[in-house]
Amino acid sequence: MEIRFLNENDDLFEISSVYENSWKYAYKGIIPQEYLDSIPEGRWAKSITRAGMNNLVVTENDRIIGTAGFRKSRWDKWSDFGEIVSIYFLPENIGKGYGKHLLTRCVEELKKREFNKILLWVLEDNIRARKFYEKNGFICTNEFLEDNIGGKDLREVMYMLSTEK
C-alpha cells in the first residue's frame, strides 16, 4: 500500500470510480437505492481537481483503491479549520485498516499547513463512518447540515479534531 498525492498521470475516471463504488456500498439503506443506482460512470471526474482541493490516492499493486480530499475549510464560521472533504475506498478494501492510514495522512498534511483544528461532515445515519472517526479521535459536535439526496431529507453531522498540544 502506498499513499501519495494525485499526479497528472492518474486517471480521474479511475478515482471517480472509487467514489461511485464507495457511495453505492457505504450509503446503501441511507440514500435511496434508485439514486445510488443512477450514479453515472465518471460522476466526480471533473470535480476531483477543483481549486483549493488537495487529493491523496491509496494504491496497491499500481491500482487506485482509495482516495481522500482535504483543504482549508469551506465554511466561513470555521475559516481557521482544515477540512477533510472526502475519504473513499473500493468496497473490498473497507475494513482492512487502510482508512486509518489515509485519515492519519490527511491530518498530518493539514497540520503541515498549520491547521490545528480539523473538521469533517458525515451523514448522521452512516454509523460505520461515525464510529471510525470517533475511534480515531474525532469528536461529534452539535453542528448539523440539512441535505437532500435523491429526494430524501438527510442530516450531516460535523466532527472535529484538535491537534493543539
Number of C-alpha atoms within 10 A of each C-alpha: 13 13 18 14 14 20 11 7 6 12 13 19 16 16 24 22 23 22 24 22 18 21 19 19 16 19 15 13 12 15 21 14 13 10 13 20 11 10 14 11 13 17 14 18 16 11 12 18 14 9 8 12 17 20 21 20 23 23 15 11 8 9 11 21 23 26 25 27 21 23 21 21 21 14 10 8 8 14 11 16 24 27 26 22 19 15 21 25 27 21 16 11 14 16 12 8 9 18 21 15 14 22 18 13 16 24 23 14 16 23 16 10 12 12 21 17 19 25 22 21 20 20 20 16 16 16 12 10 15 21 11 15 21 14 11 13 13 19 16 18 11 8 10 15 13 10 13 10 12 14 11 12 10 17 16 17 20 20 21 20 20 15 14 8 4
